[in-house]
Amino acid sequence: MIIKPVLETIDLTKHYPGKLALDRLNLSVQQGEIFGYLGPNGAGKSTTIRLLMDLIRPSGGRARILGMDTHRQSVAIKRHIGNLPAEVRLWDHLTGEQVLRYLCSLRPGCDMKYTFTLADRLGLDVGIPVRDYSTGNRRKLGLIQALAHRPTLLILDEPTTGLDPLVQQTFHDLMREIRSEGRTVFLSSHMLSEVESICDRVGILRDGRLKAVERISDLKRVHYRWVTLRTTGGRDPDLWAVLPGVDKVVLTADAVRLRVTGSLDPMIKQAAALTVHDMNIEEPDLEDIFLAFYGDHHD
């Protein structure tokens, strides 16, 4: 039996004057997976989502959702989609509850009881006007309206921007529940920790081009960290370079900076023999991960 993808793009392209925002994107997202769409700001993630939602038209290529053309059948598609845009703009003069009741009335299968449950889990007071919401609370309201009708596919643009860590964890729990129900999530992000936590596969976008699609388990094989140690002694690079997982040693004016892949245990045991004044661990950004995983020959 041939299983059709929930979301598919074929040579999807978008030109703006003087800029190629998306270059022949070929992507396939399957039912029941959480797909992370990664890249730095300006890579083309929001452009892709606007094309999928038929908010802008492609310069070339096409896209399908649930087997339907995203332009010709956009109205039918939207019945099955929950969307959170990069910027949430709703009616400021209405309360959160009034906004949700109105949007719920437009969507078959929307259940206000479930909507209130979502608001409670995300910690949103729906009884106050939208104009009085913080940026984070507007984001919560946007998430609730996207989830309320239990859509087959969620398309979320930077969904946890502005949310505090506890609410981010609740969001991650909700995404896992949606996956367990056999529904599908397509979310854009520039936060590696977020996609590591919940995504099954990721696509890496760079300068409008899809560089690769990988499972998280493969991406994490090269997930390294920079460790900066300020110690008494330990200024010999060879002391650190021989350790498992240490592939780069940089001496600064007052510290040793190590790039470590895998377990930190050998490095910590080595440091324990010295007097450590300070230790800082930095996660690599997505651009660094991309370069480490694919190398310059993929450009």
Buried (B, 14 or more C-beta within 10 A) or exposed (E): EEEEBBBBBBEBBBBEEEEBBBBBBEBBBBBBBBBBBBBBEEBBBBBBBBBBBBEBEBBEBBBBBBEBBBEEBBEEBBBBBBBBBBEBEBEEEBBBBBBBBEBBEEBEEBEEEBBBEBBEBBBBBBEEBBEEBEEBBBBBBBBBBBBBBBBBBBBBBBBBBBBEEEBBEBBBEBBBEBBEEEBBBBBBBBBBEBBBBBBBBBBBBBBBBBBBBBEBEEBEEBBBBBBBBBBEEBEEBEBBEEBEBBEBBEEEEEBBBBBBBBEBEBBBEBBEEBEBEEBEEEBBEBBBBBBBBBEEEEE
